[in-house]
């Protein structure tokens, strides 16, 4: 189960298109006049999840620029911490879409200058989880945020990016834990859970689950793609089986109800919401027959359900 989400997310970003992209770009035939300012860019809403970016028609951007739309009301961002970003970007040359993770799953990064580029780093280092930034950047500076061109393709153009900072842990309302299931505590700095299994507990023979934190985001549905952080331990001795922590490991991306995960995941996470933390117990027949009973703690970070 343990794998990085980056490869999967790159495939999504390359494959997805914005339904309303015709509204996002300027008239490419407009005359190019003086130097444009980032405040001339209009960010709007589309029929999909992604925003729209409307560029000024008659001016060109001659230097990198950045702007915070809202600072965010979550935890303050720290240098070198993991980031979960939704990104929508268009070419400054013709307004065509270059990247769109809003209509899909977000990407994992690290808050470092060499990863994000100067302009975005300088904005986010003073922001919080929940921030939205707008950046006008040369293609070279933004290349880690956008898909890499295929062999033989034309060079990437300079781009305008809308970047939203998502939480890399469960956020919501704490729910009182049940006494008949293992207990969970969380590291205040990283969000990593610790699972304690009292000797007095009876080992379940069917999947048992409870919501520890109730998020208020979209629901996980049959066929949804979703992004999580998770930890699994053995029931018999509490030893770790698998984990997406420590925080330098990318979250785990998967689709529900398609056989990509063990049956216990399908049962316990269906209808849960983004921002939630869920504990569930997976007996061998619902998990891994050779591993015994496992206890999972899952933070649901994002979900995307394809439109039928």
Buried (B, 14 or more C-beta within 10 A) or exposed (E): BEEBBBEBBBEBBEEBEBBBBEBBBBEEEEEEEEEBEBEEBEBEEBEBBBBBBBBBBEBBBEEBBBBBBEBBEBBEBEEEBBBBBBBBBBBBBEBEBBBBBBBBBBBBBBBBEEBBBBBBBBBBBEBBBBBBBBBBBBBEBBBBBBBEEEEEEEEBBBBBBBBBBBBBBBBBEEEEBEEEBBBBEBEEEBBBBEBEBEEEBEEBEEBBBBBBBBBEBBBBBEEBBBBBBBBBBBBEEEEEBBBBBEBEBBBBBBBBBEEEBBEBBBBBBBEBBBBBBBBBBBBBBBBBEEBBBBBBBBBBBBBBBEEE
